[in-house]
């Protein structure tokens, strides 16, 4: 039973790390970009999103 729980918990943590954390980082960066440098918000957020996705794929 504990082995099943450990596998399930590891799967949940991996899912959380590979989806929710990058989404929160991208949204947070987008909000900061719109606030502090509006003319470059779309471009800088897109570049940041690609970097975060690349790092996530590389790590997971």
CHARMM internal coordinates of N, CA and C (Angstrom, degrees):
IC EDIT
DIST 1 N 1 CA 1.4470
DIST 1 CA 1 C 1.5381
ANGL 1 N 1 CA 1 C 110.91
DIST 1 C 2 N 1.3134
ANGL 1 CA 1 C 2 N 117.17
DIHE 1 N 1 CA 1 C 2 N -42.09
DIST 2 N 2 CA 1.4641
ANGL 1 C 2 N 2 CA 119.26
DIHE 1 CA 1 C 2 N 2 CA -179.55
DIST 2 CA 2 C 1.5242
ANGL 2 N 2 CA 2 C 110.96
DIHE 1 C 2 N 2 CA 2 C -68.69
DIST 2 C 3 N 1.3422
ANGL 2 CA 2 C 3 N 117.59
DIHE 2 N 2 CA 2 C 3 N -31.77
DIST 3 N 3 CA 1.4596
ANGL 2 C 3 N 3 CA 120.53
DIHE 2 CA 2 C 3 N 3 CA 177.28
DIST 3 CA 3 C 1.5295
ANGL 3 N 3 CA 3 C 110.02
DIHE 2 C 3 N 3 CA 3 C -64.92
DIST 3 C 4 N 1.3280
ANGL 3 CA 3 C 4 N 116.55
DIHE 3 N 3 CA 3 C 4 N -42.45
DIST 4 N 4 CA 1.4561
ANGL 3 C 4 N 4 CA 120.75
DIHE 3 CA 3 C 4 N 4 CA 177.32
DIST 4 CA 4 C 1.5289
ANGL 4 N 4 CA 4 C 110.24
DIHE 3 C 4 N 4 CA 4 C -62.06
DIST 4 C 5 N 1.3217
ANGL 4 CA 4 C 5 N 117.08
DIHE 4 N 4 CA 4 C 5 N -43.25
DIST 5 N 5 CA 1.4595
ANGL 4 C 5 N 5 CA 120.94
DIHE 4 CA 4 C 5 N 5 CA -179.81
DIST 5 CA 5 C 1.5219
ANGL 5 N 5 CA 5 C 111.02
DIHE 4 C 5 N 5 CA 5 C -64.32
DIST 5 C 6 N 1.3313
ANGL 5 CA 5 C 6 N 117.61
DIHE 5 N 5 CA 5 C 6 N -40.47
DIST 6 N 6 CA 1.4682
ANGL 5 C 6 N 6 CA 120.87
DIHE 5 CA 5 C 6 N 6 CA 178.88
DIST 6 CA 6 C 1.5259
ANGL 6 N 6 CA 6 C 111.10
DIHE 5 C 6 N 6 CA 6 C -64.27
DIST 6 C 7 N 1.3294
ANGL 6 CA 6 C 7 N 117.20
DIHE 6 N 6 CA 6 C 7 N -42.09
DIST 7 N 7 CA 1.4635
ANGL 6 C 7 N 7 CA 120.57
DIHE 6 CA 6 C 7 N 7 CA 178.32
DIST 7 CA 7 C 1.5301
ANGL 7 N 7 CA 7 C 110.58
DIHE 6 C 7 N 7 CA 7 C -65.01
DIST 7 C 8 N 1.3242
ANGL 7 CA 7 C 8 N 116.29
DIHE 7 N 7 CA 7 C 8 N -42.33
DIST 8 N 8 CA 1.4594
ANGL 7 C 8 N 8 CA 120.52
DIHE 7 CA 7 C 8 N 8 CA 179.73
DIST 8 CA 8 C 1.5251
ANGL 8 N 8 CA 8 C 110.84
DIHE 7 C 8 N 8 CA 8 C -64.62
DIST 8 C 9 N 1.3241
ANGL 8 CA 8 C 9 N 117.05
DIHE 8 N 8 CA 8 C 9 N -43.36
DIST 9 N 9 CA 1.4581
ANGL 8 C 9 N 9 CA 121.02
DIHE 8 CA 8 C 9 N 9 CA 179.82
DIST 9 CA 9 C 1.5269
ANGL 9 N 9 CA 9 C 110.88
DIHE 8 C 9 N 9 CA 9 C -65.72
DIST 9 C 10 N 1.3135
ANGL 9 CA 9 C 10 N 117.92
DIHE 9 N 9 CA 9 C 10 N -39.70
DIST 10 N 10 CA 1.4591
ANGL 9 C 10 N 10 CA 121.61
DIHE 9 CA 9 C 10 N 10 CA 177.67
DIST 10 CA 10 C 1.5365
ANGL 10 N 10 CA 10 C 110.43
DIHE 9 C 10 N 10 CA 10 C -63.22
DIST 10 C 11 N 1.3198
ANGL 10 CA 10 C 11 N 117.25
DIHE 10 N 10 CA 10 C 11 N -40.12
DIST 11 N 11 CA 1.4651
ANGL 10 C 11 N 11 CA 121.42
DIHE 10 CA 10 C 11 N 11 CA 177.45
DIST 11 CA 11 C 1.5264
ANGL 11 N 11 CA 11 C 110.58
DIHE 10 C 11 N 11 CA 11 C -64.03
DIST 11 C 12 N 1.3227
ANGL 11 CA 11 C 12 N 117.04
DIHE 11 N 11 CA 11 C 12 N -42.31
DIST 12 N 12 CA 1.4581
ANGL 11 C 12 N 12 CA 120.74
DIHE 11 CA 11 C 12 N 12 CA -179.76
DIST 12 CA 12 C 1.5317
ANGL 12 N 12 CA 12 C 111.65
DIHE 11 C 12 N 12 CA 12 C -65.46
DIST 12 C 13 N 1.3143
ANGL 12 CA 12 C 13 N 116.56
DIHE 12 N 12 CA 12 C 13 N -42.18
DIST 13 N 13 CA 1.4700
ANGL 12 C 13 N 13 CA 120.58
DIHE 12 CA 12 C 13 N 13 CA 179.33
DIST 13 CA 13 C 1.5230
ANGL 13 N 13 CA 13 C 110.43
DIHE 12 C 13 N 13 CA 13 C -65.66
DIST 13 C 14 N 1.3222
ANGL 13 CA 13 C 14 N 116.73
DIHE 13 N 13 CA 13 C 14 N -40.59
DIST 14 N 14 CA 1.4617
ANGL 13 C 14 N 14 CA 120.76
DIHE 13 CA 13 C 14 N 14 CA 178.22
DIST 14 CA 14 C 1.5293
ANGL 14 N 14 CA 14 C 110.46
DIHE 13 C 14 N 14 CA 14 C -63.71
DIST 14 C 15 N 1.3210
ANGL 14 CA 14 C 15 N 116.88
DIHE 14 N 14 CA 14 C 15 N -42.61
DIST 15 N 15 CA 1.4633
ANGL 14 C 15 N 15 CA 120.76
DIHE 14 CA 14 C 15 N 15 CA 177.33
DIST 15 CA 15 C 1.5295
ANGL 15 N 15 CA 15 C 110.70
DIHE 14 C 15 N 15 CA 15 C -62.39
DIST 15 C 16 N 1.3207
ANGL 15 CA 15 C 16 N 116.90
DIHE 15 N 15 CA 15 C 16 N -44.93
DIST 16 N 16 CA 1.4599
ANGL 15 C 16 N 16 CA 121.44
DIHE 15 CA 15 C 16 N 16 CA 179.80
DIST 16 CA 16 C 1.5236
ANGL 16 N 16 CA 16 C 110.58
DIHE 15 C 16 N 16 CA 16 C -61.69
DIST 16 C 17 N 1.3208
ANGL 16 CA 16 C 17 N 116.36
DIHE 16 N 16 CA 16 C 17 N -44.84
DIST 17 N 17 CA 1.4594
ANGL 16 C 17 N 17 CA 120.58
DIHE 16 CA 16 C 17 N 17 CA -177.81
DIST 17 CA 17 C 1.5225
ANGL 17 N 17 CA 17 C 111.67
DIHE 16 C 17 N 17 CA 17 C -68.25
DIST 17 C 18 N 1.3147
ANGL 17 CA 17 C 18 N 117.70
DIHE 17 N 17 CA 17 C 18 N -31.99
DIST 18 N 18 CA 1.4632
ANGL 17 C 18 N 18 CA 119.38
DIHE 17 CA 17 C 18 N 18 CA -175.04
DIST 18 CA 18 C 1.5194
ANGL 18 N 18 CA 18 C 113.74
DIHE 17 C 18 N 18 CA 18 C -91.37
DIST 18 C 19 N 1.3084
ANGL 18 CA 18 C 19 N 119.46
DIHE 18 N 18 CA 18 C 19 N -11.31
DIST 19 N 19 CA 1.4669
ANGL 18 C 19 N 19 CA 119.79
DIHE 18 CA 18 C 19 N 19 CA -178.82
DIST 19 CA 19 C 1.5254
ANGL 19 N 19 CA 19 C 113.39
DIHE 18 C 19 N 19 CA 19 C -124.34
DIST 19 C 20 N 1.2945
ANGL 19 CA 19 C 20 N 117.30
DIHE 19 N 19 CA 19 C 20 N -55.69
DIST 20 N 20 CA 1.4554
ANGL 19 C 20 N 20 CA 119.38
DIHE 19 CA 19 C 20 N 20 CA -170.96
DIST 20 CA 20 C 1.5279
ANGL 20 N 20 CA 20 C 113.61
DIHE 19 C 20 N 20 CA 20 C -73.80
DIST 20 C 21 N 1.3207
ANGL 20 CA 20 C 21 N 117.36
DIHE 20 N 20 CA 20 C 21 N -40.62
DIST 21 N 21 CA 1.4708
ANGL 20 C 21 N 21 CA 119.85
DIHE 20 CA 20 C 21 N 21 CA -179.88
DIST 21 CA 21 C 1.5267
ANGL 21 N 21 CA 21 C 111.33
DIHE 20 C 21 N 21 CA 21 C -63.70
DIST 21 C 22 N 1.3514
ANGL 21 CA 21 C 22 N 119.85
DIHE 21 N 21 CA 21 C 22 N -47.35
DIST 22 N 22 CA 1.4683
ANGL 21 C 22 N 22 CA 118.50
DIHE 21 CA 21 C 22 N 22 CA 176.99
DIST 22 CA 22 C 1.5291
ANGL 22 N 22 CA 22 C 113.55
DIHE 21 C 22 N 22 CA 22 C -61.83
DIST 22 C 23 N 1.3164
ANGL 22 CA 22 C 23 N 117.37
DIHE 22 N 22 CA 22 C 23 N -37.99
DIST 23 N 23 CA 1.4655
ANGL 22 C 23 N 23 CA 119.86
DIHE 22 CA 22 C 23 N 23 CA 178.95
DIST 23 CA 23 C 1.5209
ANGL 23 N 23 CA 23 C 110.25
DIHE 22 C 23 N 23 CA 23 C -63.68
DIST 23 C 24 N 1.3227
ANGL 23 CA 23 C 24 N 117.04
DIHE 23 N 23 CA 23 C 24 N -43.31
DIST 24 N 24 CA 1.4690
ANGL 23 C 24 N 24 CA 119.88
DIHE 23 CA 23 C 24 N 24 CA 179.03
DIST 24 CA 24 C 1.5260
ANGL 24 N 24 CA 24 C 111.12
DIHE 23 C 24 N 24 CA 24 C -65.27
DIST 24 C 25 N 1.3269
ANGL 24 CA 24 C 25 N 117.40
DIHE 24 N 24 CA 24 C 25 N -39.21
DIST 25 N 25 CA 1.4720
ANGL 24 C 25 N 25 CA 120.36
DIHE 24 CA 24 C 25 N 25 CA 177.62
DIST 25 CA 25 C 1.5271
ANGL 25 N 25 CA 25 C 111.53
DIHE 24 C 25 N 25 CA 25 C -63.87
DIST 25 C 26 N 1.3205
ANGL 25 CA 25 C 26 N 116.91
DIHE 25 N 25 CA 25 C 26 N -43.95
DIST 26 N 26 CA 1.4677
ANGL 25 C 26 N 26 CA 120.61
DIHE 25 CA 25 C 26 N 26 CA -178.80
DIST 26 CA 26 C 1.5203
ANGL 26 N 26 CA 26 C 110.70
DIHE 25 C 26 N 26 CA 26 C -65.97
DIST 26 C 27 N 1.3273
ANGL 26 CA 26 C 27 N 117.41
DIHE 26 N 26 CA 26 C 27 N -44.68
DIST 27 N 27 CA 1.4639
ANGL 26 C 27 N 27 CA 119.94
DIHE 26 CA 26 C 27 N 27 CA 178.81
DIST 27 CA 27 C 1.5222
ANGL 27 N 27 CA 27 C 111.37
DIHE 26 C 27 N 27 CA 27 C -64.60
DIST 27 C 28 N 1.3119
ANGL 27 CA 27 C 28 N 117.13
DIHE 27 N 27 CA 27 C 28 N -41.75
DIST 28 N 28 CA 1.4651
ANGL 27 C 28 N 28 CA 120.61
DIHE 27 CA 27 C 28 N 28 CA 178.00
DIST 28 CA 28 C 1.5136
ANGL 28 N 28 CA 28 C 111.78
DIHE 27 C 28 N 28 CA 28 C -62.39
DIST 28 C 29 N 1.3312
ANGL 28 CA 28 C 29 N 116.88
DIHE 28 N 28 CA 28 C 29 N -43.97
DIST 29 N 29 CA 1.4596
ANGL 28 C 29 N 29 CA 120.01
DIHE 28 CA 28 C 29 N 29 CA 178.32
DIST 29 CA 29 C 1.5280
ANGL 29 N 29 CA 29 C 110.54
DIHE 28 C 29 N 29 CA 29 C -64.78
DIST 29 C 30 N 1.3277
ANGL 29 CA 29 C 30 N 117.00
DIHE 29 N 29 CA 29 C 30 N -39.38
DIST 30 N 30 CA 1.4639
ANGL 29 C 30 N 30 CA 119.88
DIHE 29 CA 29 C 30 N 30 CA 177.95
DIST 30 CA 30 C 1.5200
ANGL 30 N 30 CA 30 C 112.37
DIHE 29 C 30 N 30 CA 30 C -61.99
DIST 30 C 31 N 1.3209
ANGL 30 CA 30 C 31 N 116.87
DIHE 30 N 30 CA 30 C 31 N -40.99
DIST 31 N 31 CA 1.4650
ANGL 30 C 31 N 31 CA 119.71
DIHE 30 CA 30 C 31 N 31 CA 178.43
DIST 31 CA 31 C 1.5282
ANGL 31 N 31 CA 31 C 110.96
DIHE 30 C 31 N 31 CA 31 C -66.13
DIST 31 C 32 N 1.3151
ANGL 31 CA 31 C 32 N 117.09
DIHE 31 N 31 CA 31 C 32 N -40.67
DIST 32 N 32 CA 1.4668
ANGL 31 C 32 N 32 CA 119.82
DIHE 31 CA 31 C 32 N 32 CA 176.88
DIST 32 CA 32 C 1.5273
ANGL 32 N 32 CA 32 C 111.36
DIHE 31 C 32 N 32 CA 32 C -65.93
DIST 32 C 33 N 1.3253
ANGL 32 CA 32 C 33 N 117.01
DIHE 32 N 32 CA 32 C 33 N -38.97
DIST 33 N 33 CA 1.4624
ANGL 32 C 33 N 33 CA 120.43
DIHE 32 CA 32 C 33 N 33 CA -179.73
DIST 33 CA 33 C 1.5225
ANGL 33 N 33 CA 33 C 110.88
DIHE 32 C 33 N 33 CA 33 C -64.15
DIST 33 C 34 N 1.3160
ANGL 33 CA 33 C 34 N 117.38
DIHE 33 N 33 CA 33 C 34 N -42.53
DIST 34 N 34 CA 1.4652
ANGL 33 C 34 N 34 CA 120.32
DIHE 33 CA 33 C 34 N 34 CA 179.27
DIST 34 CA 34 C 1.5233
ANGL 34 N 34 CA 34 C 110.38
DIHE 33 C 34 N 34 CA 34 C -65.85
DIST 34 C 35 N 1.3183
ANGL 34 CA 34 C 35 N 116.64
DIHE 34 N 34 CA 34 C 35 N -35.22
DIST 35 N 35 CA 1.4590
ANGL 34 C 35 N 35 CA 120.38
DIHE 34 CA 34 C 35 N 35 CA -178.25
DIST 35 CA 35 C 1.5237
ANGL 35 N 35 CA 35 C 112.28
DIHE 34 C 35 N 35 CA 35 C -72.67
DIST 35 C 36 N 1.3190
ANGL 35 CA 35 C 36 N 117.85
DIHE 35 N 35 CA 35 C 36 N -45.31
DIST 36 N 36 CA 1.4590
ANGL 35 C 36 N 36 CA 120.31
DIHE 35 CA 35 C 36 N 36 CA -169.46
DIST 36 CA 36 C 1.5315
ANGL 36 N 36 CA 36 C 114.96
DIHE 35 C 36 N 36 CA 36 C -99.51
DIST 36 C 37 N 1.3076
ANGL 36 CA 36 C 37 N 119.12
DIHE 36 N 36 CA 36 C 37 N -30.47
DIST 37 N 37 CA 1.4684
ANGL 36 C 37 N 37 CA 119.90
DIHE 36 CA 36 C 37 N 37 CA 177.29
DIST 37 CA 37 C 1.5303
ANGL 37 N 37 CA 37 C 109.91
DIHE 36 C 37 N 37 CA 37 C -143.44
DIST 37 C 38 N 1.3467
ANGL 37 CA 37 C 38 N 116.59
DIHE 37 N 37 CA 37 C 38 N 76.60
DIST 38 N 38 CA 1.4655
ANGL 37 C 38 N 38 CA 122.13
DIHE 37 CA 37 C 38 N 38 CA -177.09
DIST 38 CA 38 C 1.5335
ANGL 38 N 38 CA 38 C 115.55
DIHE 37 C 38 N 38 CA 38 C -56.14
DIST 38 C 39 N 1.3294
ANGL 38 CA 38 C 39 N 120.11
DIHE 38 N 38 CA 38 C 39 N -38.31
DIST 39 N 39 CA 1.4722
ANGL 38 C 39 N 39 CA 117.55
DIHE 38 CA 38 C 39 N 39 CA -178.17
DIST 39 CA 39 C 1.5334
ANGL 39 N 39 CA 39 C 113.75
DIHE 38 C 39 N 39 CA 39 C -63.54
DIST 39 C 40 N 1.3140
ANGL 39 CA 39 C 40 N 117.09
DIHE 39 N 39 CA 39 C 40 N -24.72
DIST 40 N 40 CA 1.4621
ANGL 39 C 40 N 40 CA 120.51
DIHE 39 CA 39 C 40 N 40 CA -176.35
DIST 40 CA 40 C 1.5294
ANGL 40 N 40 CA 40 C 112.56
DIHE 39 C 40 N 40 CA 40 C -109.90
DIST 40 C 41 N 1.3284
ANGL 40 CA 40 C 41 N 117.63
DIHE 40 N 40 CA 40 C 41 N 12.30
DIST 41 N 41 CA 1.4675
ANGL 40 C 41 N 41 CA 120.90
DIHE 40 CA 40 C 41 N 41 CA -171.31
DIST 41 CA 41 C 1.5323
ANGL 41 N 41 CA 41 C 112.45
DIHE 40 C 41 N 41 CA 41 C -62.86
DIST 41 C 42 N 1.3313
ANGL 41 CA 41 C 42 N 117.63
DIHE 41 N 41 CA 41 C 42 N -48.82
DIST 42 N 42 CA 1.4644
ANGL 41 C 42 N 42 CA 119.43
DIHE 41 CA 41 C 42 N 42 CA -176.54
DIST 42 CA 42 C 1.5206
ANGL 42 N 42 CA 42 C 111.74
DIHE 41 C 42 N 42 CA 42 C -64.43
DIST 42 C 43 N 1.3168
ANGL 42 CA 42 C 43 N 116.39
DIHE 42 N 42 CA 42 C 43 N -47.21
DIST 43 N 43 CA 1.4604
ANGL 42 C 43 N 43 CA 119.72
DIHE 42 CA 42 C 43 N 43 CA -177.45
DIST 43 CA 43 C 1.5160
ANGL 43 N 43 CA 43 C 113.35
DIHE 42 C 43 N 43 CA 43 C -65.72
DIST 43 C 44 N 1.3309
ANGL 43 CA 43 C 44 N 116.14
DIHE 43 N 43 CA 43 C 44 N -45.60
DIST 44 N 44 CA 1.4591
ANGL 43 C 44 N 44 CA 118.88
DIHE 43 CA 43 C 44 N 44 CA -178.57
DIST 44 CA 44 C 1.5297
ANGL 44 N 44 CA 44 C 111.27
DIHE 43 C 44 N 44 CA 44 C -68.14
DIST 44 C 45 N 1.3310
ANGL 44 CA 44 C 45 N 117.39
DIHE 44 N 44 CA 44 C 45 N -35.39
DIST 45 N 45 CA 1.4616
ANGL 44 C 45 N 45 CA 120.03
DIHE 44 CA 44 C 45 N 45 CA 178.25
DIST 45 CA 45 C 1.5264
ANGL 45 N 45 CA 45 C 110.42
DIHE 44 C 45 N 45 CA 45 C -68.37
DIST 45 C 46 N 1.3132
ANGL 45 CA 45 C 46 N 117.19
DIHE 45 N 45 CA 45 C 46 N -38.87
DIST 46 N 46 CA 1.4681
ANGL 45 C 46 N 46 CA 120.26
DIHE 45 CA 45 C 46 N 46 CA 178.40
DIST 46 CA 46 C 1.5273
ANGL 46 N 46 CA 46 C 110.77
DIHE 45 C 46 N 46 CA 46 C -64.48
DIST 46 C 47 N 1.3257
ANGL 46 CA 46 C 47 N 117.07
DIHE 46 N 46 CA 46 C 47 N -43.33
DIST 47 N 47 CA 1.4644
ANGL 46 C 47 N 47 CA 120.31
DIHE 46 CA 46 C 47 N 47 CA 178.55
DIST 47 CA 47 C 1.5271
ANGL 47 N 47 CA 47 C 110.31
DIHE 46 C 47 N 47 CA 47 C -65.12
DIST 47 C 48 N 1.3240
ANGL 47 CA 47 C 48 N 116.87
DIHE 47 N 47 CA 47 C 48 N -41.98
DIST 48 N 48 CA 1.4563
ANGL 47 C 48 N 48 CA 120.51
DIHE 47 CA 47 C 48 N 48 CA 178.04
DIST 48 CA 48 C 1.5329
ANGL 48 N 48 CA 48 C 110.66
DIHE 47 C 48 N 48 CA 48 C -63.53
DIST 48 C 49 N 1.3320
ANGL 48 CA 48 C 49 N 116.89
DIHE 48 N 48 CA 48 C 49 N -41.09
DIST 49 N 49 CA 1.4649
ANGL 48 C 49 N 49 CA 120.55
DIHE 48 CA 48 C 49 N 49 CA 179.38
DIST 49 CA 49 C 1.5281
ANGL 49 N 49 CA 49 C 110.83
DIHE 48 C 49 N 49 CA 49 C -62.24
DIST 49 C 50 N 1.3205
ANGL 49 CA 49 C 50 N 116.97
DIHE 49 N 49 CA 49 C 50 N -43.60
DIST 50 N 50 CA 1.4709
ANGL 49 C 50 N 50 CA 119.64
DIHE 49 CA 49 C 50 N 50 CA 177.99
DIST 50 CA 50 C 1.5266
ANGL 50 N 50 CA 50 C 111.38
DIHE 49 C 50 N 50 CA 50 C -62.62
DIST 50 C 51 N 1.3300
ANGL 50 CA 50 C 51 N 116.45
DIHE 50 N 50 CA 50 C 51 N -40.15
DIST 51 N 51 CA 1.4593
ANGL 50 C 51 N 51 CA 119.91
DIHE 50 CA 50 C 51 N 51 CA 178.70
DIST 51 CA 51 C 1.5341
ANGL 51 N 51 CA 51 C 111.17
DIHE 50 C 51 N 51 CA 51 C -65.00
DIST 51 C 52 N 1.3219
ANGL 51 CA 51 C 52 N 116.79
DIHE 51 N 51 CA 51 C 52 N -43.42
DIST 52 N 52 CA 1.4710
ANGL 51 C 52 N 52 CA 120.39
DIHE 51 CA 51 C 52 N 52 CA -179.71
DIST 52 CA 52 C 1.5256
ANGL 52 N 52 CA 52 C 110.04
DIHE 51 C 52 N 52 CA 52 C -65.33
DIST 52 C 53 N 1.3162
ANGL 52 CA 52 C 53 N 117.44
DIHE 52 N 52 CA 52 C 53 N -42.44
DIST 53 N 53 CA 1.4670
ANGL 52 C 53 N 53 CA 120.29
DIHE 52 CA 52 C 53 N 53 CA 179.34
DIST 53 CA 53 C 1.5229
ANGL 53 N 53 CA 53 C 110.35
DIHE 52 C 53 N 53 CA 53 C -64.59
DIST 53 C 54 N 1.3288
ANGL 53 CA 53 C 54 N 117.35
DIHE 53 N 53 CA 53 C 54 N -41.09
DIST 54 N 54 CA 1.4605
ANGL 53 C 54 N 54 CA 120.53
DIHE 53 CA 53 C 54 N 54 CA 179.00
DIST 54 CA 54 C 1.5299
ANGL 54 N 54 CA 54 C 111.45
DIHE 53 C 54 N 54 CA 54 C -63.15
DIST 54 C 55 N 1.3239
ANGL 54 CA 54 C 55 N 116.62
DIHE 54 N 54 CA 54 C 55 N -43.62
DIST 55 N 55 CA 1.4693
ANGL 54 C 55 N 55 CA 119.71
DIHE 54 CA 54 C 55 N 55 CA 179.07
DIST 55 CA 55 C 1.5262
ANGL 55 N 55 CA 55 C 110.50
DIHE 54 C 55 N 55 CA 55 C -66.16
DIST 55 C 56 N 1.3265
ANGL 55 CA 55 C 56 N 116.94
DIHE 55 N 55 CA 55 C 56 N -38.70
DIST 56 N 56 CA 1.4665
ANGL 55 C 56 N 56 CA 120.30
DIHE 55 CA 55 C 56 N 56 CA 179.29
DIST 56 CA 56 C 1.5169
ANGL 56 N 56 CA 56 C 111.11
DIHE 55 C 56 N 56 CA 56 C -63.96
DIST 56 C 57 N 1.3266
ANGL 56 CA 56 C 57 N 117.19
DIHE 56 N 56 CA 56 C 57 N -44.81
DIST 57 N 57 CA 1.4702
ANGL 56 C 57 N 57 CA 120.36
DIHE 56 CA 56 C 57 N 57 CA 178.68
DIST 57 CA 57 C 1.5214
ANGL 57 N 57 CA 57 C 110.21
DIHE 56 C 57 N 57 CA 57 C -64.11
DIST 57 C 58 N 1.3165
ANGL 57 CA 57 C 58 N 116.51
DIHE 57 N 57 CA 57 C 58 N -38.20
DIST 58 N 58 CA 1.4679
ANGL 57 C 58 N 58 CA 120.41
DIHE 57 CA 57 C 58 N 58 CA -179.28
DIST 58 CA 58 C 1.5297
ANGL 58 N 58 CA 58 C 111.08
DIHE 57 C 58 N 58 CA 58 C -67.87
DIST 58 C 59 N 1.3357
ANGL 58 CA 58 C 59 N 117.58
DIHE 58 N 58 CA 58 C 59 N -38.58
DIST 59 N 59 CA 1.4625
ANGL 58 C 59 N 59 CA 120.69
DIHE 58 CA 58 C 59 N 59 CA -177.57
DIST 59 CA 59 C 1.5245
ANGL 59 N 59 CA 59 C 113.48
DIHE 58 C 59 N 59 CA 59 C -79.79
DIST 59 C 60 N 1.3113
ANGL 59 CA 59 C 60 N 117.03
DIHE 59 N 59 CA 59 C 60 N -35.25
DIST 60 N 60 CA 1.4780
ANGL 59 C 60 N 60 CA 120.05
DIHE 59 CA 59 C 60 N 60 CA -175.03
DIST 60 CA 60 C 1.4706
ANGL 60 N 60 CA 60 C 110.65
DIHE 59 C 60 N 60 CA 60 C -103.86
END
COOR INIT
IC SEED 1 N 1 CA 1 C
IC BUILD
